[in-house]
Amino acid sequence: SGHGAPGAGVSWRVTLAPFCPLAGLSPSLAIHVYTQREIYGTVGSHVTLSCSFWSSEWISEDISITWHFQAEGSRDSISIFHYAKGQPYIDDVGTFKERMEWVGNPHRKDGSIVIHNLDYTDNGTFTCDVKNPP
């Protein structure tokens, strides 16, 4: 799909990753996570990976957000970003650490990140996982 061609489009498939451990017991306790199904970007540009969530419960001070990345064709998923204890943490692994920006605000139910300077190797599946304990 146009490998090596300057400016060729690179697509991202962003999966929906709700974290609902109690959904079977009490739907009112579930937290629902929403992302775009697919996002397209251009090599060298940037893209916002949107993640919004809804919970019937108040947003806890212990809320945590984790982004994972699974490269296309890979069976392994790596953690690339955490938000915990009120602070964003960019994981010190992989190719994203210098290119990632936290733009979310958990109090506005937003866990979005931006990936800058897109590369072909960024093609894959990004997953947003939100936990709102207890």
Salt bridges, closest charged atoms under 4 A:
GLU72 OE2 - ARG13 NH2 2.69
ASP91 OD2 - HIS82 NE2 3.59
ASP92 OD1 - LYS97 NZ 3.73
GLU101 OE1 - HIS116 NE2 2.74
ASP122 OD1 - ARG99 NH2 2.84
ASP129 OD2 - LYS131 NZ 2.73
